[in-house]
């Protein structure tokens, strides 16, 4: 790709190599887009869902219903600003009630997070469960609301399952949904089509865990 860019920048657009390389890039992009489209159709069939937005090289989304709760499965390709991402979201309507000010996110705590906390650069929610607090970094607008929710052992168990068994990158809680986010930064892995990792059975298992997070602990 750098050679192709250098050829373009130097104005050598008449060279055979430029047109061959450009044609190859276009063909590969087209084939990868068609492969993703085919995989999305397979997932849609297995999940009894609909492809609601389908792009050649853009965000693609499935929408369906899982045990009475609406869900979406969204794929966003890698850009210069963020890695490729898969987001599985389930509706929170009619279950736990989160106010807009009670939105919060959970991700695995990194060494940088620990250093920042020790230096007082940033602060996070503490649940009082030492093992859980050391494992995850929890950011929230309303710390009391997040801590109260996470006091429930059933909620913590499902969060541990999502991070441990399914390698989730982050879990987001908001007024209308709970989401599991997966991120991929390896371009070679993208070429292998990351959607192949997500079978209908796997997605259903993840949705089961997410649905449990929308339920009251009582």
N, C-alpha and C positions, 0 to 999 in steps of 0.2 A: 504493500500500500504506500510506503514511503517513496518507492521508485516511481509509482504512478503519480504521486503528488509532485515530485521533482520534475517529472516530464511535463506536467501541466504548467507548473510555475515557470519553467524555462521556455515555454511556448512551443515545445516540440510535439504539437498535436498531430502532425502528419506521419509520425513514425508508426510502423506496423505494431510495434510493441504496445504503444499507448492504446490503440483500438482493441487489440487482443486482450490486454489487461482490463480495460474498461468493460469489455463484453463479459469477461470472466467474473468480475465483481457483480455486475448486474445479474448474471445468470445464477450465481451463488445466492445472492440476496433473494432472488425470486424463488428458487428452490427451497430455501429455508423458510420463507413466508408460506409457501404451499404446504410444507411439512407441518408447520405449526397449525395451519388451518385444518389439516387433516386430523391432527392429534386433538384439536379442540372439538371437532365433530365426534370423535370417538369418546372423549370424556363426556360430552353432552348426552350422548346416547346412554352411557353407563350410569349417569347421574339423573337421567330423566330431566335434563335442563335444556335451556335454549341459549344459543350464541346470540347475545344481544348487541355486541359491537365487535366487528371483525376488521382488522387492518392488516395490510400487507407487511408493514414493519412498525406497527404501533400497538397501543393497548388493545388487548382482546379480553372479552368478558363472557362468562357463563352466568346465567341466573336460573335458580331453581328453588325447590322447596324441600326441606329435610325435616321430617317428623313434625310438620306443622310450622316450621320456621323458615322464612325466606333466607336464601344465601346467595353469595356471589363468589366466583372464582376468577381472579383477574391476573393477567400476565402483562407486565410492562417490560419492554426490551431495555437493554443497557444503553445509556447515553453517556455523553462526556461529563455529566454532572452527578450521575448516580448509577449503581449497579443494576443489573436485571433483577426484577422482583416478581414474586408471586404472592398474592394476597387472598386469603380465604376468610370471608366475613360472614357472620350469621346475625340475623336480626335479634335485637334485644327487646323488641316491643312486647309488652304484655308480661314481661318477666321482671327482673330487677330494674328498678328505676334509678337511672343515673341522671343527675342534673348536668347542665352544660359545664358548670364549674367543677364537677367531680370527675371529669375526664382524666385518665391516667394511662401510663405506658410502662411496660416491664421488659427489660432485656437482661442478658447475662452481664454481670458486673466484670469489668476489665481492670487490668492493672492501672490504667490511666484513671479510671473512675475512683479506685481506692486512693491513689495519690492525690487526686483533686479533693476528695473528702478530708483526707488527713491534713491538707494544706488550708482547708476552709474555703476553697475556691467555689465549690458547690455543695448543695445539700440534697438529700433524698429522703423518701419516706421510710420510716422504720416501723416494722410490724411488731417487734418484740420477740419474734422467733429468730434466734441468733443464726441458725443454720440457713434459713430462708433469706435473711437480710444480708448475709455474707455472699450468697450465691447470685443475687439479682440486684440490679439498679432500678429503682422505682421512681419515676418522675410524675408529679401530680400538681394540679392547681389547688386542690383541696386535700391536704395531707390526711386529715382526720377521716374523710370519707373513704379514701383509698385504704388506709390502715384498717379501718373497721371492716371493710369487705375482705381484706386479706387475712383477717384473724381466723376466718373459717377454715378448718383443716381440709375440708372437701375442695375448696377453691385452690388452696395451695397444692394439693395433690394433683389436680388437673393441670395446673401451671407447670409443675415439675414434669408431668407426663409429656406435655407439648414440647418443652425444651429438651428433655432427655431422650424421648423415643422418636421424636419427629424433627429434631434439629431446627426448631423455629428460631428466627432471629429476634423477633420482637412480638409482643402481644399488646394490642391497643384496646382500651375500653372507652366507649363514649355513650352519649345519650341514646343512640339508636342501634348500636351493634357492638360486637366483640370480634376482633380480627387477629388472625395469625399471619405474620409476615415472614417470608423467606427471601433471602438475598443471595445473589450469585455474582461474584466479581471476576471469575476466571473466564476469559473469552473463549478458550478452547472448549470449556464445558458448554458454553452457549452453542458452539457449533455442533455439539452432540445432541442438542435439543433437550433442555432441562425438563420440558414437559413430560418426557418419557418416564421421569421418576414418579409422576403423579398418576396413579391408577385410580379408577373409581372407588375401589375398596379403600385405598389409602385416604382419599379425600373424605370418604364417609367416616372413617375413624377419627380424622382431625375434626370434622364437624360435630361428632359425638362429644369430644372433649370441649369444644367451644360452646356447644349447647349447654353443657353442664355448668359452664361459667356464667351463664345467664340466669341460672336458677338460684333461688334463695337457699341458704345453708341450713335453714331451720327445718 
